[in-house]
Structures are given as structure tokens and as C-alpha cells.
């Protein structure tokens, strides 16, 4: 049965795919699900709470790898995620639903870090770009088609059907891990405290720069995920069915570009591709803020361009980072994965203080201008054609 999954990396790709389908299926209904228990103004507080807890536990999880092993940790997390997901399909009680939802979000964040660490253990330095590109492509395929399935299930069965299917998908991912990795041997992990790990990042100029580049990308995602759907629906009056096919086109660069770009990075390094990625994403985002675009097809083209840049930056930051960090350094990997929840805490608060939501187009313009900071970051980055150090 183990041979069915092929190489360890192929098995991790399969596991990541099924887990990504869960995340993608539920991403578009989570807020609406919470809305059946809470007023709209309180939903953000639930996400903020989960983000704070996620950051804390993500920074702590390397200790679990060292004490009980990565395999046991990952199995336990998948069991917990499956239990929470299925319970969400059944509960009608406000307090239980909110508590389960927060636990579920945090658990899923820990699974992402665990899969990252497992994949890194099987990644050779000279092929990290190809491996990360293939992994991201596999995961992002789920994000392209899942919203269409999610909409169909929600219309016919409701939210319970989405979470019940999600629980099944987690069980499939769990089965892959149990069958393929039950004999996994852990490396000797270095597990400094979260504070020491963060200090190590600040001491390493190139790691700090790639952290900064990734945070810019995560900030862009926050703006687009939260505010672009609202702008298209409430300001421009697009129906959700129209937004659905616009977003399907928008997301295709993650499937089309990341694997070939990852292979290219192994040959020429990440720096040149990062320059191009930041140029595309900044210009396209600025265009979305200054032009009075009303045609859905025009929006699809502009948003496609933003994700062409984003997909390039994503695979390059992943490739660069994992060429300098090994699976034996889960504390650094955990710190890297806190950037997304950190952005979800900082960026909405900053936008609210600056009152950008009063004129959404201004928000996109400012976001595009801020993305130009990527050029300053990349200019100081040492290219991976001359690595800072070899992975150990």
C-alpha cells in the first residue's frame, strides 16, 4: 500500500492536496457559518482570537516535534482537525460552535507547519524550488475548483454538508500519513524558544529580508481576501456567481506558473524572478485602484495579473527560505508561518485606523504603492546562486 503513494514527496503532495481541499471548501462559507451564531461585527474578533492563539502555538509546536516526534504530532493534529470539522457539521449551540471553530482554525495552522517540516526533511537543497513549486501547485489546484463545489453543496445541503465532507477529506489525509510515514525517523531538532528563534532571524540579514518580502505578500492577501469581494459585490454590484468565475480566472496563475518558476529558480536563483513578481503585483494592484473598471472580464484580467505576481513571489520566497533552513530547524519554519496570521491582525486594524474602507479604491492604490517596497527589500538580498550557508 505504501508503494501506491510513490516517493515520500508524492505522498506529501497528496496529503497537502486533500487538506487544501478542506481549507478551500470552507474558506468561502466560514464567515457565513459564524454569522448564524454571531452579529457580523463580532466575526472578526473570532478570527483575531484564533490568529493570536495560532501564532503562540505555531511558535511552540517545534517542542512537540522534539518530544513526541513529527509523525505522532501530525497524526494527533489530523485526528483533532477531523473531530472538530465533523463536530462543526453537527452543532447548533453558539458557545460550542465558536469554541470548536477557533480550535479548528488553530489546529489547521499547526498542520500547515507540520507538513512544511515533513516536506523539508525530504528536500535536497539543489531541488527545493522544484519541490516547493510542485507542492504549491498541487495545493493551489484545490483552491481553483473548490469554491464551485462549495457553492453547490451549500445550496443543496447547507453548511453541515461542507464540514461533513471536510471531515472525510481530513481522514483521507490522515490515512496517507499513517500508511506512508509511520516509520518516519525524526532528525535531531534544534528547538530554541520562540524569542531566540526570532532573534536568530534578525541576526541573519537574508532570512530577515525574505521574511519582510513574505510579509508584504501576506499583507496583500489580507487586503484582497477581505476587501476585494466586498468591493466587487457591494460597490460595483456584482452577483456572487459573477464574482465566482472572476475569482476562478484570478486564481489560475497559482496553478500555471509556480512549478515552472520553481524549477527556474533552481537554475538561476530567486532574486530576478522576485523583481519581476513585485513589478507585476504592484502595477496591477495600482491599476485596480486608479482605473474605473466596471466590466467583469476587465476585473478578471487585472486580478489575474495581481495573482501572476503573487504566485511568483510566493514560490520564490518559499524556495529561498527553505534553501537556507532545514527540517531540523522547525522553530524558524514556525516563525515564518506566523507571518500570515500576524498580517490578519495588523493589516485590518491599520486599515480601520486610516479609514481606507471609506473609499475602497484608495485602499487598493495604497496597497500597490506599498508593494513597491519589495524592490528595496530584494535589492539587498543575496541571491541563492551564492548561498549564505548550506543546510545541515
C-alpha atoms as a printed R data frame, in Angstrom:
    type eleno elety resid chain resno       x      y       z
1   ATOM     1    CA   UNK     A     1   0.000  0.000   0.000
2   ATOM     2    CA   UNK     A     2   2.873  2.349   0.746
3   ATOM     3    CA   UNK     A     3   4.138  1.907  -2.832
4   ATOM     4    CA   UNK     A     4   0.831  3.302  -4.109
5   ATOM     5    CA   UNK     A     5   1.890  6.781  -2.975
6   ATOM     6    CA   UNK     A     6   5.293  6.567  -4.656
7   ATOM     7    CA   UNK     A     7   8.036  8.731  -3.200
8   ATOM     8    CA   UNK     A     8   7.661 10.460   0.184
9   ATOM     9    CA   UNK     A     9   7.318 13.838  -1.563
10  ATOM    10    CA   UNK     A    10   4.496 12.488  -3.747
11  ATOM    11    CA   UNK     A    11   2.697 11.264  -0.630
12  ATOM    12    CA   UNK     A    12   3.107 14.694   0.990
13  ATOM    13    CA   UNK     A    13   1.749 16.357  -2.170
14  ATOM    14    CA   UNK     A    14  -1.321 14.078  -1.985
15  ATOM    15    CA   UNK     A    15  -1.773 14.767   1.709
16  ATOM    16    CA   UNK     A    16  -1.415 18.503   1.149
17  ATOM    17    CA   UNK     A    17  -3.951 18.377  -1.679
18  ATOM    18    CA   UNK     A    18  -6.714 16.741   0.372
19  ATOM    19    CA   UNK     A    19  -6.037 19.074   3.286
20  ATOM    20    CA   UNK     A    20  -6.093 22.085   0.934
21  ATOM    21    CA   UNK     A    21  -9.480 20.995  -0.435
22  ATOM    22    CA   UNK     A    22 -10.787 21.150   3.144
23  ATOM    23    CA   UNK     A    23  -9.401 24.668   3.611
24  ATOM    24    CA   UNK     A    24 -10.648 25.874   0.226
25  ATOM    25    CA   UNK     A    25 -14.132 24.362   0.567
26  ATOM    26    CA   UNK     A    26 -14.683 26.017   3.929
27  ATOM    27    CA   UNK     A    27 -12.910 29.341   3.276
28  ATOM    28    CA   UNK     A    28 -15.901 30.826   1.477
29  ATOM    29    CA   UNK     A    29 -18.523 29.699   3.999
30  ATOM    30    CA   UNK     A    30 -16.755 30.112   7.352
31  ATOM    31    CA   UNK     A    31 -17.867 33.712   7.864
32  ATOM    32    CA   UNK     A    32 -21.438 32.910   6.856
33  ATOM    33    CA   UNK     A    33 -21.430 29.904   9.195
34  ATOM    34    CA   UNK     A    34 -20.297 32.098  12.095
35  ATOM    35    CA   UNK     A    35 -22.940 34.618  11.063
36  ATOM    36    CA   UNK     A    36 -25.634 32.140  12.078
37  ATOM    37    CA   UNK     A    37 -24.398 32.472  15.673
38  ATOM    38    CA   UNK     A    38 -22.891 35.975  15.852
39  ATOM    39    CA   UNK     A    39 -23.517 39.502  14.546
40  ATOM    40    CA   UNK     A    40 -21.250 40.485  11.650
41  ATOM    41    CA   UNK     A    41 -19.261 42.900  13.820
42  ATOM    42    CA   UNK     A    42 -18.154 40.064  16.122
43  ATOM    43    CA   UNK     A    43 -16.934 37.651  13.437
44  ATOM    44    CA   UNK     A    44 -13.622 39.479  13.052
45  ATOM    45    CA   UNK     A    45 -12.982 39.068  16.777
46  ATOM    46    CA   UNK     A    46 -13.236 35.288  16.401
47  ATOM    47    CA   UNK     A    47 -10.649 35.328  13.628
48  ATOM    48    CA   UNK     A    48  -8.380 37.654  15.615
49  ATOM    49    CA   UNK     A    49  -8.570 35.356  18.645
50  ATOM    50    CA   UNK     A    50  -7.704 32.338  16.502
51  ATOM    51    CA   UNK     A    51  -4.822 34.251  14.884
52  ATOM    52    CA   UNK     A    52  -3.293 35.203  18.243
53  ATOM    53    CA   UNK     A    53  -3.585 31.656  19.584
54  ATOM    54    CA   UNK     A    54  -2.276 30.320  16.286
55  ATOM    55    CA   UNK     A    55   0.849 32.457  16.457
56  ATOM    56    CA   UNK     A    56   1.574 31.333  20.017
57  ATOM    57    CA   UNK     A    57   1.071 27.625  19.341
58  ATOM    58    CA   UNK     A    58   2.834 27.651  15.970
59  ATOM    59    CA   UNK     A    59   5.905 29.038  17.724
60  ATOM    60    CA   UNK     A    60   5.612 26.314  20.378
61  ATOM    61    CA   UNK     A    61   4.996 23.269  18.152
62  ATOM    62    CA   UNK     A    62   8.701 22.523  17.475
63  ATOM    63    CA   UNK     A    63   8.893 21.369  21.095
64  ATOM    64    CA   UNK     A    64   6.252 18.738  20.279
65  ATOM    65    CA   UNK     A    65   8.323 17.537  17.318
66  ATOM    66    CA   UNK     A    66  11.335 17.110  19.592
67  ATOM    67    CA   UNK     A    67   9.456 15.452  22.469
68  ATOM    68    CA   UNK     A    68   6.965 13.116  20.775
69  ATOM    69    CA   UNK     A    69   8.074 13.176  17.132
70  ATOM    70    CA   UNK     A    70   6.772 14.803  13.964
71  ATOM    71    CA   UNK     A    71   4.758 11.744  12.872
72  ATOM    72    CA   UNK     A    72   2.844 11.415  16.154
73  ATOM    73    CA   UNK     A    73   2.269 15.165  16.285
74  ATOM    74    CA   UNK     A    74   0.891 15.245  12.745
75  ATOM    75    CA   UNK     A    75  -1.372 12.241  13.342
76  ATOM    76    CA   UNK     A    76  -2.734 13.814  16.521
77  ATOM    77    CA   UNK     A    77  -3.393 17.117  14.747
78  ATOM    78    CA   UNK     A    78  -5.219 15.425  11.882
79  ATOM    79    CA   UNK     A    79  -7.383 13.467  14.337
80  ATOM    80    CA   UNK     A    80  -8.203 16.699  16.181
81  ATOM    81    CA   UNK     A    81  -8.957 18.559  12.943
82  ATOM    82    CA   UNK     A    82 -11.231 15.771  11.702
83  ATOM    83    CA   UNK     A    83 -13.072 15.695  15.026
84  ATOM    84    CA   UNK     A    84 -13.564 19.462  15.078
85  ATOM    85    CA   UNK     A    85 -14.635 19.580  11.432
86  ATOM    86    CA   UNK     A    86 -17.252 16.855  11.865
87  ATOM    87    CA   UNK     A    87 -18.479 18.412  15.111
88  ATOM    88    CA   UNK     A    88 -18.983 21.729  13.311
89  ATOM    89    CA   UNK     A    89 -21.318 19.928  10.911
90  ATOM    90    CA   UNK     A    90 -23.498 18.845  13.841
91  ATOM    91    CA   UNK     A    91 -23.515 21.625  16.417
92  ATOM    92    CA   UNK     A    92 -26.298 24.162  16.819
93  ATOM    93    CA   UNK     A    93 -25.032 25.629  20.095
94  ATOM    94    CA   UNK     A    94 -23.424 29.077  19.914
95  ATOM    95    CA   UNK     A    95 -20.681 28.649  22.533
96  ATOM    96    CA   UNK     A    96 -19.686 25.178  21.338
97  ATOM    97    CA   UNK     A    97 -19.642 26.265  17.700
98  ATOM    98    CA   UNK     A    98 -17.387 29.270  18.382
99  ATOM    99    CA   UNK     A    99 -15.013 27.277  20.587
100 ATOM   100    CA   UNK     A   100 -14.783 24.454  18.034
101 ATOM   101    CA   UNK     A   101 -14.216 26.931  15.224
102 ATOM   102    CA   UNK     A   102 -11.300 28.645  16.996
103 ATOM   103    CA   UNK     A   103  -9.750 25.272  17.911
104 ATOM   104    CA   UNK     A   104 -10.221 24.094  14.333
105 ATOM   105    CA   UNK     A   105  -8.505 27.163  12.811
106 ATOM   106    CA   UNK     A   106  -5.567 26.890  15.205
107 ATOM   107    CA   UNK     A   107  -5.194 23.141  14.591
108 ATOM   108    CA   UNK     A   108  -5.149 23.677  10.835
109 ATOM   109    CA   UNK     A   109  -2.388 26.279  11.209
110 ATOM   110    CA   UNK     A   110  -0.311 23.725  13.114
111 ATOM   111    CA   UNK     A   111  -0.894 21.127  10.392
112 ATOM   112    CA   UNK     A   112   0.450 23.528   7.764
113 ATOM   113    CA   UNK     A   113   3.698 23.937   9.744
114 ATOM   114    CA   UNK     A   114   3.962 20.187  10.329
115 ATOM   115    CA   UNK     A   115   3.566 19.363   6.626
116 ATOM   116    CA   UNK     A   116   6.145 22.048   5.800
117 ATOM   117    CA   UNK     A   117   8.627 20.452   8.194
118 ATOM   118    CA   UNK     A   118   7.942 16.950   6.865
119 ATOM   119    CA   UNK     A   119   8.402 18.022   3.234
120 ATOM   120    CA   UNK     A   120  11.581 19.900   4.094
121 ATOM   121    CA   UNK     A   121  13.070 16.715   5.558
122 ATOM   122    CA   UNK     A   122  12.847 15.105   2.101
123 ATOM   123    CA   UNK     A   123  14.031 18.153   0.121
124 ATOM   124    CA   UNK     A   124  17.502 18.370  -1.363
125 ATOM   125    CA   UNK     A   125  18.967 21.865  -1.483
126 ATOM   126    CA   UNK     A   126  19.520 21.879  -5.253
127 ATOM   127    CA   UNK     A   127  15.884 20.976  -5.983
128 ATOM   128    CA   UNK     A   128  13.998 22.944  -3.311
129 ATOM   129    CA   UNK     A   129  12.494 25.299  -5.908
130 ATOM   130    CA   UNK     A   130  11.087 22.407  -7.953
131 ATOM   131    CA   UNK     A   131   9.752 20.612  -4.873
132 ATOM   132    CA   UNK     A   132   8.133 23.721  -3.404
133 ATOM   133    CA   UNK     A   133   6.750 24.706  -6.795
134 ATOM   134    CA   UNK     A   134   5.170 21.261  -7.238
135 ATOM   135    CA   UNK     A   135   3.753 21.316  -3.708
136 ATOM   136    CA   UNK     A   136   2.268 24.792  -4.071
137 ATOM   137    CA   UNK     A   137   0.816 23.904  -7.482
138 ATOM   138    CA   UNK     A   138  -0.827 20.774  -6.063
139 ATOM   139    CA   UNK     A   139  -2.277 22.719  -3.143
140 ATOM   140    CA   UNK     A   140  -3.495 25.579  -5.309
141 ATOM   141    CA   UNK     A   141  -5.346 23.284  -7.715
142 ATOM   142    CA   UNK     A   142  -7.685 22.685  -4.784
143 ATOM   143    CA   UNK     A   143  -8.242 26.415  -4.357
144 ATOM   144    CA   UNK     A   144  -9.258 26.875  -8.007
145 ATOM   145    CA   UNK     A   145 -12.083 24.339  -8.222
146 ATOM   146    CA   UNK     A   146 -13.200 24.025  -4.578
147 ATOM   147    CA   UNK     A   147 -15.291 27.250  -4.460
148 ATOM   148    CA   UNK     A   148 -17.519 25.879  -7.237
149 ATOM   149    CA   UNK     A   149 -18.085 22.640  -5.289
150 ATOM   150    CA   UNK     A   150 -18.586 24.579  -2.073
151 ATOM   151    CA   UNK     A   151 -21.326 26.690  -3.633
152 ATOM   152    CA   UNK     A   152 -23.176 23.654  -4.979
153 ATOM   153    CA   UNK     A   153 -23.055 21.802  -1.645
154 ATOM   154    CA   UNK     A   154 -24.110 24.849   0.357
155 ATOM   155    CA   UNK     A   155 -27.117 25.427  -1.887
156 ATOM   156    CA   UNK     A   156 -28.307 21.800  -1.641
157 ATOM   157    CA   UNK     A   157 -27.268 20.625   1.854
158 ATOM   158    CA   UNK     A   158 -26.146 23.706   3.746
159 ATOM   159    CA   UNK     A   159 -23.089 24.366   5.875
160 ATOM   160    CA   UNK     A   160 -23.305 20.974   7.571
161 ATOM   161    CA   UNK     A   161 -22.603 19.263   4.245
162 ATOM   162    CA   UNK     A   162 -19.437 21.298   3.716
163 ATOM   163    CA   UNK     A   163 -17.986 20.463   7.121
164 ATOM   164    CA   UNK     A   164 -19.014 16.790   6.907
165 ATOM   165    CA   UNK     A   165 -17.199 16.471   3.565
166 ATOM   166    CA   UNK     A   166 -14.264 18.340   5.073
167 ATOM   167    CA   UNK     A   167 -14.008 15.812   7.905
168 ATOM   168    CA   UNK     A   168 -13.849 12.993   5.342
169 ATOM   169    CA   UNK     A   169 -11.048 14.781   3.455
170 ATOM   170    CA   UNK     A   170  -9.017 15.176   6.647
171 ATOM   171    CA   UNK     A   171  -9.420 11.438   7.263
172 ATOM   172    CA   UNK     A   172  -8.036 10.735   3.780
173 ATOM   173    CA   UNK     A   173  -5.000 12.933   4.524
174 ATOM   174    CA   UNK     A   174  -4.594 11.171   7.877
175 ATOM   175    CA   UNK     A   175  -4.670  7.760   6.169
176 ATOM   176    CA   UNK     A   176  -1.887  8.825   3.795
177 ATOM   177    CA   UNK     A   177   0.292  9.931   6.713
178 ATOM   178    CA   UNK     A   178  -0.322  6.729   8.688
179 ATOM   179    CA   UNK     A   179   0.329  4.435   5.713
180 ATOM   180    CA   UNK     A   180   3.350  6.226   4.283
181 ATOM   181    CA   UNK     A   181   5.143  7.792   7.263
182 ATOM   182    CA   UNK     A   182   4.585  5.530  10.269
183 ATOM   183    CA   UNK     A   183   8.280  4.563  10.120
184 ATOM   184    CA   UNK     A   184   9.446  8.168   9.758
185 ATOM   185    CA   UNK     A   185  12.669  8.901  11.615
186 ATOM   186    CA   UNK     A   186  12.954 12.349  13.124
187 ATOM   187    CA   UNK     A   187  16.138 14.366  12.676
188 ATOM   188    CA   UNK     A   188  17.721 15.922  15.734
189 ATOM   189    CA   UNK     A   189  15.681 19.084  16.090
190 ATOM   190    CA   UNK     A   190  17.035 22.383  17.318
191 ATOM   191    CA   UNK     A   191  14.239 23.898  19.379
192 ATOM   192    CA   UNK     A   192  15.184 27.275  20.782
193 ATOM   193    CA   UNK     A   193  12.479 29.359  22.400
194 ATOM   194    CA   UNK     A   194  10.289 31.491  20.160
195 ATOM   195    CA   UNK     A   195  12.163 34.606  21.287
196 ATOM   196    CA   UNK     A   196  15.530 33.054  20.430
197 ATOM   197    CA   UNK     A   197  14.192 31.910  17.042
198 ATOM   198    CA   UNK     A   198  13.010 35.435  16.246
199 ATOM   199    CA   UNK     A   199  16.390 36.839  17.361
200 ATOM   200    CA   UNK     A   200  18.126 34.338  15.062
201 ATOM   201    CA   UNK     A   201  16.068 35.631  12.155
202 ATOM   202    CA   UNK     A   202  17.013 39.231  12.925
203 ATOM   203    CA   UNK     A   203  20.692 38.238  13.110
204 ATOM   204    CA   UNK     A   204  20.535 36.696   9.631
205 ATOM   205    CA   UNK     A   205  20.158 39.533   7.125
206 ATOM   206    CA   UNK     A   206  18.969 37.357   4.244
207 ATOM   207    CA   UNK     A   207  16.387 35.483   6.304
208 ATOM   208    CA   UNK     A   208  15.100 38.791   7.686
209 ATOM   209    CA   UNK     A   209  14.753 40.186   4.164
210 ATOM   210    CA   UNK     A   210  12.859 37.146   2.894
211 ATOM   211    CA   UNK     A   211  10.602 37.392   5.968
212 ATOM   212    CA   UNK     A   212   9.916 41.022   5.028
213 ATOM   213    CA   UNK     A   213   9.156 40.111   1.412
214 ATOM   214    CA   UNK     A   214   6.776 37.377   2.554
215 ATOM   215    CA   UNK     A   215   5.018 39.720   4.988
216 ATOM   216    CA   UNK     A   216   4.352 42.175   2.146
217 ATOM   217    CA   UNK     A   217   2.773 39.320   0.219
218 ATOM   218    CA   UNK     A   218   0.648 38.265   3.211
219 ATOM   219    CA   UNK     A   219  -0.498 41.869   3.677
220 ATOM   220    CA   UNK     A   220  -1.576 41.926   0.026
221 ATOM   221    CA   UNK     A   221  -3.541 38.712   0.550
222 ATOM   222    CA   UNK     A   222  -5.324 40.183   3.574
223 ATOM   223    CA   UNK     A   223  -6.435 43.253   1.609
224 ATOM   224    CA   UNK     A   224  -7.596 41.212  -1.357
225 ATOM   225    CA   UNK     A   225  -9.295 38.401   0.566
226 ATOM   226    CA   UNK     A   226 -11.242 40.687   2.911
227 ATOM   227    CA   UNK     A   227 -11.904 43.833   0.887
228 ATOM   228    CA   UNK     A   228 -11.927 42.918  -2.822
229 ATOM   229    CA   UNK     A   229 -15.026 40.656  -2.613
230 ATOM   230    CA   UNK     A   230 -16.836 43.382  -0.657
231 ATOM   231    CA   UNK     A   231 -15.844 45.990  -3.249
232 ATOM   232    CA   UNK     A   232 -16.996 43.887  -6.190
233 ATOM   233    CA   UNK     A   233 -20.268 42.868  -4.532
234 ATOM   234    CA   UNK     A   234 -21.328 45.955  -2.584
235 ATOM   235    CA   UNK     A   235 -19.752 48.820  -4.553
236 ATOM   236    CA   UNK     A   236 -19.862 47.502  -8.121
237 ATOM   237    CA   UNK     A   237 -22.950 45.346  -7.576
238 ATOM   238    CA   UNK     A   238 -21.578 42.089  -8.983
239 ATOM   239    CA   UNK     A   239 -23.550 38.939  -8.182
240 ATOM   240    CA   UNK     A   240 -21.754 36.172  -6.296
241 ATOM   241    CA   UNK     A   241 -21.985 33.923  -9.358
242 ATOM   242    CA   UNK     A   242 -20.119 36.569 -11.392
243 ATOM   243    CA   UNK     A   243 -17.551 37.004  -8.625
244 ATOM   244    CA   UNK     A   244 -17.129 33.213  -8.597
245 ATOM   245    CA   UNK     A   245 -15.954 32.938 -12.206
246 ATOM   246    CA   UNK     A   246 -13.886 36.129 -11.926
247 ATOM   247    CA   UNK     A   247 -12.067 34.622  -8.943
248 ATOM   248    CA   UNK     A   248 -11.649 31.282 -10.728
249 ATOM   249    CA   UNK     A   249  -9.758 33.094 -13.513
250 ATOM   250    CA   UNK     A   250  -7.898 35.149 -10.925
251 ATOM   251    CA   UNK     A   251  -6.503 32.059  -9.172
252 ATOM   252    CA   UNK     A   252  -5.213 30.185 -12.227
253 ATOM   253    CA   UNK     A   253  -1.670 31.672 -12.084
254 ATOM   254    CA   UNK     A   254  -1.049 29.664  -8.916
255 ATOM   255    CA   UNK     A   255  -1.610 26.501 -10.937
256 ATOM   256    CA   UNK     A   256   0.055 27.625 -14.178
257 ATOM   257    CA   UNK     A   257   3.237 29.341 -13.018
258 ATOM   258    CA   UNK     A   258   4.536 28.066  -9.695
259 ATOM   259    CA   UNK     A   259   6.030 24.716 -10.743
260 ATOM   260    CA   UNK     A   260   7.942 26.051 -13.794
261 ATOM   261    CA   UNK     A   261   9.091 29.094 -11.815
262 ATOM   262    CA   UNK     A   262  10.298 26.843  -9.006
263 ATOM   263    CA   UNK     A   263  12.389 24.845 -11.486
264 ATOM   264    CA   UNK     A   264  13.710 28.074 -12.979
265 ATOM   265    CA   UNK     A   265  14.719 29.309  -9.515
266 ATOM   266    CA   UNK     A   266  16.868 26.193  -9.030
267 ATOM   267    CA   UNK     A   267  18.748 27.182 -12.193
268 ATOM   268    CA   UNK     A   268  19.069 30.979 -11.948
269 ATOM   269    CA   UNK     A   269  18.211 31.832  -8.339
270 ATOM   270    CA   UNK     A   270  15.179 33.616  -6.925
271 ATOM   271    CA   UNK     A   271  16.223 37.275  -6.993
272 ATOM   272    CA   UNK     A   272  15.478 38.092 -10.652
273 ATOM   273    CA   UNK     A   273  12.082 36.407 -10.504
274 ATOM   274    CA   UNK     A   274  11.237 38.265  -7.294
275 ATOM   275    CA   UNK     A   275  11.918 41.586  -9.059
276 ATOM   276    CA   UNK     A   276   9.519 40.643 -11.857
277 ATOM   277    CA   UNK     A   277   6.909 39.382  -9.398
278 ATOM   278    CA   UNK     A   278   6.895 42.578  -7.360
279 ATOM   279    CA   UNK     A   279   6.755 44.699 -10.527
280 ATOM   280    CA   UNK     A   280   3.688 42.837 -11.803
281 ATOM   281    CA   UNK     A   281   1.805 42.736  -8.492
282 ATOM   282    CA   UNK     A   282   2.480 46.410  -7.670
283 ATOM   283    CA   UNK     A   283   1.467 47.756 -11.080
284 ATOM   284    CA   UNK     A   284  -1.637 45.554 -11.330
285 ATOM   285    CA   UNK     A   285  -2.786 46.483  -7.817
286 ATOM   286    CA   UNK     A   286  -2.271 50.190  -8.513
287 ATOM   287    CA   UNK     A   287  -4.283 49.802 -11.736
288 ATOM   288    CA   UNK     A   288  -7.129 48.218  -9.750
289 ATOM   289    CA   UNK     A   289  -7.212 51.352  -7.587
290 ATOM   290    CA   UNK     A   290  -6.941 54.113 -10.185
291 ATOM   291    CA   UNK     A   291  -8.987 52.878 -13.137
292 ATOM   292    CA   UNK     A   292 -12.751 52.964 -13.059
293 ATOM   293    CA   UNK     A   293 -13.119 49.350 -14.120
294 ATOM   294    CA   UNK     A   294 -16.692 48.079 -14.340
295 ATOM   295    CA   UNK     A   295 -16.629 45.144 -16.790
296 ATOM   296    CA   UNK     A   296 -16.242 41.781 -15.029
297 ATOM   297    CA   UNK     A   297 -13.882 40.489 -17.714
298 ATOM   298    CA   UNK     A   298 -11.627 43.522 -17.207
299 ATOM   299    CA   UNK     A   299 -11.562 42.847 -13.469
300 ATOM   300    CA   UNK     A   300 -10.737 39.206 -14.182
301 ATOM   301    CA   UNK     A   301  -7.752 40.332 -16.281
302 ATOM   302    CA   UNK     A   302  -6.468 42.802 -13.674
303 ATOM   303    CA   UNK     A   303  -6.892 40.329 -10.804
304 ATOM   304    CA   UNK     A   304  -5.228 37.606 -12.905
305 ATOM   305    CA   UNK     A   305  -2.219 39.937 -13.226
306 ATOM   306    CA   UNK     A   306  -2.106 40.566  -9.461
307 ATOM   307    CA   UNK     A   307  -2.032 36.809  -8.821
308 ATOM   308    CA   UNK     A   308   0.581 36.255 -11.532
309 ATOM   309    CA   UNK     A   309   2.828 38.497  -9.463
310 ATOM   310    CA   UNK     A   310   1.702 36.995  -6.160
311 ATOM   311    CA   UNK     A   311   2.255 33.408  -7.321
312 ATOM   312    CA   UNK     A   312   5.781 34.329  -8.425
313 ATOM   313    CA   UNK     A   313   6.608 35.977  -5.103
314 ATOM   314    CA   UNK     A   314   5.072 33.110  -3.132
315 ATOM   315    CA   UNK     A   315   7.080 30.332  -4.753
316 ATOM   316    CA   UNK     A   316  10.286 32.399  -4.727
317 ATOM   317    CA   UNK     A   317  10.056 33.301  -1.036
318 ATOM   318    CA   UNK     A   318   9.302 29.645  -0.247
319 ATOM   319    CA   UNK     A   319  12.192 28.436  -2.381
320 ATOM   320    CA   UNK     A   320  14.673 30.942  -0.957
321 ATOM   321    CA   UNK     A   321  13.617 30.358   2.639
322 ATOM   322    CA   UNK     A   322  13.732 26.568   2.512
323 ATOM   323    CA   UNK     A   323  17.121 26.567   0.791
324 ATOM   324    CA   UNK     A   324  18.518 28.189   3.931
325 ATOM   325    CA   UNK     A   325  16.524 26.315   6.576
326 ATOM   326    CA   UNK     A   326  16.328 22.557   7.099
327 ATOM   327    CA   UNK     A   327  13.676 20.345   8.658
328 ATOM   328    CA   UNK     A   328  15.855 20.202  11.762
329 ATOM   329    CA   UNK     A   329  15.066 23.903  12.345
330 ATOM   330    CA   UNK     A   330  11.283 23.843  12.929
331 ATOM   331    CA   UNK     A   331  11.415 26.928  15.151
332 ATOM   332    CA   UNK     A   332  12.488 29.080  12.196
333 ATOM   333    CA   UNK     A   333   9.876 27.433   9.964
334 ATOM   334    CA   UNK     A   334   7.222 28.119  12.609
335 ATOM   335    CA   UNK     A   335   8.263 31.764  12.801
336 ATOM   336    CA   UNK     A   336   7.962 32.009   9.007
337 ATOM   337    CA   UNK     A   337   4.407 30.632   9.159
338 ATOM   338    CA   UNK     A   338   3.300 33.201  11.746
339 ATOM   339    CA   UNK     A   339   3.520 35.953   9.125
340 ATOM   340    CA   UNK     A   340   0.077 35.174   7.682
341 ATOM   341    CA   UNK     A   341  -1.883 35.304  10.976
342 ATOM   342    CA   UNK     A   342   0.230 38.299  12.007
343 ATOM   343    CA   UNK     A   343  -0.875 40.100   8.838
344 ATOM   344    CA   UNK     A   344  -4.510 39.278   9.610
345 ATOM   345    CA   UNK     A   345  -4.096 41.002  12.978
346 ATOM   346    CA   UNK     A   346  -2.112 44.057  11.871
347 ATOM   347    CA   UNK     A   347  -3.496 44.971   8.443
348 ATOM   348    CA   UNK     A   348  -7.258 45.182   9.213
349 ATOM   349    CA   UNK     A   349  -6.503 47.237  12.316
350 ATOM   350    CA   UNK     A   350  -4.263 49.584  10.316
351 ATOM   351    CA   UNK     A   351  -6.866 49.929   7.571
352 ATOM   352    CA   UNK     A   352  -9.568 50.751  10.124
353 ATOM   353    CA   UNK     A   353  -7.409 53.410  11.783
354 ATOM   354    CA   UNK     A   354  -6.606 55.012   8.420
355 ATOM   355    CA   UNK     A   355 -10.278 54.778   7.336
356 ATOM   356    CA   UNK     A   356  -9.320 53.429   3.907
357 ATOM   357    CA   UNK     A   357 -12.506 51.357   3.732
358 ATOM   358    CA   UNK     A   358 -14.492 54.574   3.213
359 ATOM   359    CA   UNK     A   359 -13.003 54.696  -0.312
360 ATOM   360    CA   UNK     A   360 -12.046 51.106  -1.221
361 ATOM   361    CA   UNK     A   361 -10.301 52.073  -4.466
362 ATOM   362    CA   UNK     A   362  -7.885 54.206  -2.430
363 ATOM   363    CA   UNK     A   363  -7.065 51.139  -0.328
364 ATOM   364    CA   UNK     A   364  -6.002 49.211  -3.432
365 ATOM   365    CA   UNK     A   365  -3.944 52.149  -4.681
366 ATOM   366    CA   UNK     A   366  -2.109 52.480  -1.361
367 ATOM   367    CA   UNK     A   367  -1.569 48.702  -1.228
368 ATOM   368    CA   UNK     A   368   0.015 48.762  -4.689
369 ATOM   369    CA   UNK     A   369   2.325 51.622  -3.710
370 ATOM   370    CA   UNK     A   370   3.377 49.785  -0.545
371 ATOM   371    CA   UNK     A   371   4.201 46.699  -2.611
372 ATOM   372    CA   UNK     A   372   6.881 48.765  -4.377
373 ATOM   373    CA   UNK     A   373   8.849 48.411  -1.122
374 ATOM   374    CA   UNK     A   374   9.568 44.909  -2.378
375 ATOM   375    CA   UNK     A   375  12.171 46.365  -4.746
376 ATOM   376    CA   UNK     A   376  14.114 47.834  -1.815
377 ATOM   377    CA   UNK     A   377  13.969 44.516   0.038
378 ATOM   378    CA   UNK     A   378  15.057 42.382  -2.915
379 ATOM   379    CA   UNK     A   379  17.900 44.766  -3.819
380 ATOM   380    CA   UNK     A   380  19.623 43.909  -0.510
381 ATOM   381    CA   UNK     A   381  19.015 40.159  -0.764
382 ATOM   382    CA   UNK     A   382  21.938 37.847  -1.524
383 ATOM   383    CA   UNK     A   383  20.987 35.617  -4.434
384 ATOM   384    CA   UNK     A   384  20.839 31.885  -3.850
385 ATOM   385    CA   UNK     A   385  23.384 31.347  -6.591
386 ATOM   386    CA   UNK     A   386  25.804 32.169  -3.747
387 ATOM   387    CA   UNK     A   387  24.056 30.636  -0.687
388 ATOM   388    CA   UNK     A   388  24.577 32.150   2.723
389 ATOM   389    CA   UNK     A   389  25.155 28.701   4.190
390 ATOM   390    CA   UNK     A   390  24.460 25.084   3.407
391 ATOM   391    CA   UNK     A   391  21.531 23.344   5.037
392 ATOM   392    CA   UNK     A   392  22.603 20.940   7.742
